[in-house]
Amino acid sequence: MSSIPDAARVLQSARRVLRMESQAVAALEHQLGEPFVAAVSAILAAPGRVIVSGVGKSGIIARKIAATLTSTGSPAIFLHPSDALHGDLGIVSNADVALLLSKSGESQELLELLESLSRVGVGIIALTGAVNSTLGRLAKVVLDCSVAGEACPHDLAPTTSTAAALALGDALAVALLEQRAFPEEDFARFHPGGTLGRRLLRVRDVMVADGVPLLAPTAPMRDCIVLLAEKRGTVAIVDQSGVLLGVVTAGDLTRLMEREEDFLTIPVEQVMTRRPLTAEPEQLAANAVNLMERGVMALPVLDSERRVIGMVHLHDLMRARAV
């Protein structure tokens, strides 16, 4: 039978780990300097990819850094040292730059990879906890990722050191993102199926642009009823230039029928809502959803001159998971 843990001791241990790791990450801010700028410059100058590598826990962190770099505009791949030395080195060219991770800077596999990369002509950036290690001495640029100690009570299991390495990798990725002026649109393009892509989805990506239901203000409600039935319950009323004057919705029709028996010949301008909510094509789709929380099922999409160029429907926004 398993023993019941001492709650106070468990929480004390967890808080100590979080405190040590947060202090280690905070200390990195003061360790940054010219080498970090040089690392950013080297990656920006390389026409190829960033080859990220490490062994063991450092290899796991390296995989994450490679993924973050790639998704933020700096194409990168993870290359395991053993695989590289058994054929995968063929994917590397002298247009690439390498980011090698090692706490000790003495991993034999990584040093063998460094030697091979150097022969190819790849510039080496080291991210290490030992700047005077073999890796630190042989690298072109050295990022100091040293920590006071591991959160492990035996100072053995990589904990604080991996947290620091991960944070420094994120700092590198974001610095590169800002230097490349990586736009929000590219986040959406690189993350079409994820939360980022949905959050950055634009109205223009979801709106209906063809067959938008439009009527002149003098058109009778008879014509409007047909469009309401065929075009999902919202009709835009526009002038001769296509500028929006108002909208007629299925709700407007229902209220009209309740108060008028002979309504088919009434001009739509007498029924329309004259100041409807609208959207712009570059507006975030999530913002359009927020507008629709007022009980609106569709929004006319307008250009800079208030001409109707599309219609965005709540059902389409829900299907695109912008909700």
N, C-alpha and C positions, 0 to 999 in steps of 0.2 A: 504494500500500500504506500502510495507516495505521501511524503510529509507535507504538511501545510506550511507554506513559506511565511517568513516573518515580514509582514507588510511594510513596516517601517524601514527594515533593512533593504528590501527590494527597491522601494522608492528612493532611498538614500543613494543606492548604487546607480540607479538610472539617472538621477539628477547630477551625480558626479560625472558620469560619462558625457551628458549633454553640456555640462559646464566646461569640461576639459576640451571638448570638440569645438564649442563656440569660441572659447578663448584662443584656440589654435588658429581657427579661421580668421578671427579678428587680428591676430598677430601678423598674418600675411600682408595686411594693408601696409604695415611699416617695413616689410621686407621687399616690397615692390620698388623698382627703380629703373635705371637705364636698361638692364637686361630684359625686362618685360616689354619695354618699347622696342627693343631690338628684335624680340621674338615676333611681335605683331608686324614689324616692318619686313622681316624675313618671309612670313607667310603671305603677306600682301604682295611681295615681289615675286613669289614663286608662281609661274604660269600653270603648274600642275596641281597635284593634290597634296594634302597633309597626310603623311604616313604616320599613324599613331600606334605605338607598341609598348608592351610591358609584359611582365611575367607574374603569374599568381594573382594576388589581390590587385596589384598595380595594373595587371592586364585587364581586369574587370573594369577598373576606373578608366583605363585607356579606351575601352570599347564605348563607354558612355560619352567620353569627351569627343571621340570621333563622330558619334551620332549627333551630338549637339552642334559641333562645327558644321557638319553637313546640312543640318536643318536651318542654320542661320547664315548660309551664304558662303561658307568656306568648305568646299568639297573635301572630304576626308575618308579614309578607310582604316580599319584596324587590321594590323598585320602581326600575327603571332610569330615570335622569333623562330620557333622550331619549324613552323610551316615555311617561313621565308627561306630558311637554310636548306629546305628540301624541295625547292622548286618555285615557291610562290614569289620569290624575289623578282621573277620575270614581270610582275605587274608594276614594278618601280622604274622610274626614269629620272634623268638628271634635271627634269623640270619640277620634280617634287621636293618637298621639305619634310623632314622627319621630326616628330615629337616623341621622345622616348622617356618613359616613366619608370623610376626605380627609387625606392626609399633609400637603399644603401648605396646605389650607384655602382654596385659590384656584381650584379647578376651576370653570370658567364654567358648565358644565351643571348642576353641583350647586348653585351659587349661584342659578341661575334657578329650580331646583326649590324651593330654600329660600324664595324670594320667593313662589312660588305656594302652597306649603304654609302660609306665614304668612297669606296672604290667606284661606285656608280656615279658619284658626283653630287650626292644629296646632302644638303646642309642639315646639320644636326642641332636640334634644340633639346636640351635635357631639362626634365622636371624632376628634381631629386631632393631628398632630404639631406644629402651630403655633397655640398658643392665642391669639395676637394677630393671627391672620389675619382676613380678611373673614368667613369662616365662624365663627371663634371669637367675633368681636365681635357677630355677628347672632344667634347661638344663645342660647337661654335658659339652657342648662347646657352647660359645656365640660369634656370629659374629656381630660386631657393624656396623649397617647400618643407623646410625643416620644422620639427615640432619638439616641444619640451619633453614629451613622453607619450606613450600610448595609454588609452583609457583602460585597457586590459590591466588588471591588478598585477600581472606578472611582467608588464611592459613588453609583451611579445606579440599578441594578436594585432594585426593592422586595424586600427580603429580611428584614432585621432589623425594618423598620417594619411589614411585614405580619404577622410573627410576633408582634410586640407588640400589634398591633390585634386579632388573633385571640384572644390570651390575655386581653386586657381585655374582649372580648366574652363570653368564657367566664365570666370573673369576674362580669360583670353578670348573665348568665343564671342562674348558681348562686346569687347573692345574692337574685335574685327568686324562684327556686325555694324557697329557705329561708324567705323572708318569706311566701310563699303556703302554706307547709307542704304542698308538693306531695308526695303519698304515693307509695309504691312501686307501689300498685295502678294509678295513672294511667300510670306508665311502661309497665307491661305492657299497658294498654289502648291507649296511643299507639304501641306497638311490637309488635303481635301477631305479626308475621312475622319479627321480628329476634331477635338474641341477647338483647337486654334483656328482651323479652317472654317468651322461653323461660326465662330465668334467674329471672324473677319469677313464673312460673306457679305457682299454688297447687294443692294436692291437690284442693280442691273443684272446680277447673276440669276435672279429669281423671277423678275417681272415678265409679264406677257407683253411682247412688243407688236405682235401681228394680230390683226383683227380686233383691235381695241374698240369697244362699243362707244361710238361718238354720235351725238345728235346736235342739230342746231337748236337754239332756244325756242324757235317758233314751231318746232315739230310737235305733233299731237301725242298725247299719252298713249294712243293706240300703237304708235310705232315704238314707243319706249317699252311697252309691255312685252313685245316680241323680243327685244334685245335683253331685257331683264331675264327672260326665260332661257334664252340661248347663251348668254354671256355671264352667267354666274352672279346675277343679282346687283350689279352696279353699272350705271351708264354715265359717262362723262358728257357734260353739256359744254360745247365750245363755240367760239365765234368763227368767222370765216378764216382767220389765221391759225386756228387750232388752239387758241388761248383758252384756258379753263375758265368757265363762268360758274360752274356748279356741278353737282352730281345728283342723280336720282337713284335711290336704292329700292330694294324690295320692301324695306320697311316704310319708305315714303309712299309707295304704292298702296300698302295695306292701310295706312292711315287715311289716304285719299279716298279709298273705297268705303271706309267707315263713315265719312262725312258727305260724300257726293255720290249720287246715283248715276248721273250722266257725266262720267269723267273722261271718256275716251277721246273727246275733242279738245280737252283742256291743254293748252301749250305747256310744254315741260318746264319752261321758265317760271311758271306759276307754282310749280311743285318742288323744284330742285332746292337742295341745300346750297346756299350761295357762298358759304365760307367753309368748304369741306377740309378735312385733314388731307395732306398730300405728302408725297415722298419725293426725294431726289435720287437719281441713278447711283451716285457715289455714296449715298448714305448707307450706314451699316444696316444690314437686314434686321439685326437685333433691335435697333432703334425703331424700325418700322413696326416690329411686333409690339413694342412698348406703346406706340401710338394707338394700335388696334385694341389695346386693353380697355379702351373707352367704349367698346361695343361696336367697333367698325370691322367689317369683313374684308374690305378692299380699299386700296389707296391709289388714286391717279398718280402717275410718276411724271414729273414736269422737268423740262429743261430750264436753262437760265432765264428764258423769256416767258416762262409759265405756259409753254405749249405742252400738250399731252403727248408723251412719247411711249407710254406703257401703262400697265395696271398691275399692281402687286396684290396678290390674294393671300389671306391668312392660311388657307389650306396648302398653298405652295410653300409658304414659309415653314409650316409645320413639316411638310414632306422633306424639305431641305435641312430640317433639324436646327433651324435658327431660333426656335422657341426654347 
